[in-house]
Amino acid sequence: MTTEDLVQSIRATLRSEGNAERARGAQAYMKSDMPSWGIRVPEVRRIVKAAAKEFPVSSPAGLRQAVLSLWRQAEAREERYAAIDLTGLRMVKTDLDMLPVYEEIIRTGAWWDLVDGVSHRICALLLAHHDNMAPLLLQWSTDHDMWVRRASITAQLGAKTKTDPALLAAVIQPNLPDKEFFIRKAIGWALREYGKTDPEWVRAYAADNADALSPLSLREALRLILPK
């Protein structure tokens, strides 16, 4: 068995389970030029899981090859979802060599569903390699690419009590003046999620930055926090 067997198995199964009516709706919803096969995300995950079990990857390098093959040659959005799902295999959870893969997904995916699809992967790398990842995320926070900046802001969504609030504030700060919806939404989302763990910190941050935060970001940040 080879990496190509895994890739071909996923592709063939995705194509066979497509739904033309659902595909039209999915493509319209995503406002994407890339076609959809109309397969729900849980079904894509099921297909990937089954294929990975039947054609197990023997090394991190082999997994990266499979992910990039699916991603770069994708004919429909579900193949890109499948590529992201493959990055969830345990063997690469804390592998810094995955960073170029995630960055390619972010830069070439350039849409919220694909960019956000790797946010938890980046979070896992940050938690395992803080000294390596924190400077990178600070660099990403001022990147010319809006989606890379969004990724820096959403990188701690799953961190909960392990969140680095100083880093969160630092990656948000250069993006406060940005008028782009997807940046403003990301700021609010990141603050709202951390507010579930430390509402006092988020309340204080919102108060200190009330004049700089957009109404959207501020509303999202405080949506789940009861006023004093």
C-alpha positions, 0 to 999 in steps of 0.5 A: 500500500502507498500514500497514493492508495490512500489519496485515490480511495478518498477521492473515489469515495467522495465522488461516489457519494456526491449529491448534486442538489446539495452540491448546488446549495453548498457552493452557493452558501460558500460563495466559491468558484470551486465546485462542491460534491454536496457531501456533509462534513461529518460524512467527509470525516467518516470517509477519511477515517475509513480510508486512513484505517484501510490504507494506514500512513507509515510516516509523517512525511507520507501523511504530508504527501497525502495531504498536499496531494489532496489539497493541490489537486482538489477538484471539489471543496470536499477534497480540501476538507478531506486533506484538512481531516488527514492532518488530524492524525495523531502522528503529526499532532505536535509535528512542527514540520506540518507548519508549511502545510498549514500555511499553504492551506491558509494562504491558498484556501483563502476562505473562512471554512478552510482557514478555520479548519486548521486553527485547532492544529495550530493551537496544538502546535502552540501548546506543544512548542510555545517558544517556537510558535509564539514568535511566528504567530506574532509575525503572522499577525502583521502579515499582508495576507488577511487570512494569515492574520485571521489564523494568528488570532484564532490560533488559541480557540481550543486552548482554554486554561492554557491560553496565553492572554498576553499573546492573544492581546498581542496578535489582536492589537495590530488588527484592531484598525482593520475594517475587514469583516473576517478580521473583526469577527475573528477578534470577537470570536477569540475573545468570546471563547477565552471569556468562557475561561476567564471572563474577567480578563476579557471584560477588562480587555474590552473596557481598556480597548473599547475605543479601538474594538469595532462594534462587531468585535466588542459585541461578539467578545461580550456576548456570553459575559454577564454585565456586573 
